[in-house]
Structures are given as structure tokens and as C-alpha cells.
Amino acid sequence: MDRYRILVKGIVQREGKFLIVEKWIDDNIVNPYQWEFLDGEAEFGESPDSAVIRLIQEQTGLTATVDRILYTWTFMVGSVCNLGLSYLCLTDMEEGDVILSEDLHDSRWISAEEFSDYIINQRMLQDLEKAELM
């Protein structure tokens, strides 16, 4: 039986700045908290567009709209193929409107020029560059 999992990443933009969140990654590494964009898994039967909007609202309290898909990625874990869709999402809510879910540690609004100052995942930085966000 083929198994697929759909992952979504929401790159939220407001007035030329992008929302990043600091979240726990792994206790077994030097820096267990890392900066990332909002992400999660689509529920069974849920469209990826709806999933990214739901996850943004659940994780930050922000209301956003999908602008476009920026890039995709895939990877295997055992016999499960993970398909990821990264979305540019727009919000006009204020900085103070961000209310983080319990699993997130901190948030910041940064410029695209600051991505490499916070994000350590080199593949993601390359994808952002190809999507012409950097």
C-alpha cells in the first residue's frame, strides 16, 4: 500500500516582513530551539490550501490568505512519502496580534535579508532563494 503524507509550510508576510517562530526541534542537539516558518500536516481529506490557513491560525492566532505556492519538497521516512508545499501567505493583522501556541517558544517579524541570520536549514534557504524571496 502506498502511503503519502502532505505537509504544508506557511511563510506569512506582512508589510514586507516575514513571520518566523522559534520552536523546539530536538533535546539531543546543542541548540534545541530553532527558527522556522509555520508548518504542519494536512488532515485526511483537507486541501493543502485550507491546511496552511488553519495551521497559521492555530499556531499564531493570525488570519491569513494564500497568495501562492513558493516551492515543494519531498522526502521518505520508511515507506511513507512526505510531500511538502510551501506557501506565501499574507496577513494585515498587527505584530501584537500574534498569540503563539504552547509548542512555540518565540516569534519575530524579519526582512528577507535577515533569513540567513535566523534560519540554519541550508536547503530551505536555497529554496527561498529559488522562489525569489531572498
URLIN-V433814 format. One line per field, one symbol per residue. ss: DSSP state (@ for helix, = for strand, . for the rest). burial: 1 if it has 24 or more other ideal C-beta (glycine too) atoms within 12 Angstrom, else 0. A space follows every 50 residues. Layout:
# URLIN-V433814
ss: ???
burial: ???
This chain:
# URLIN-V433814
ss: ..============..========........====.====......@@@ @@@@@@@@@@....=============..===========....@@@... ...=======.@@@@@@@...@@@@@@@@@....
burial: 00001111111111001111111000000000001111110100000100 11111111110101010001101000000000111111111010000100 0001001111010010011000011011001010
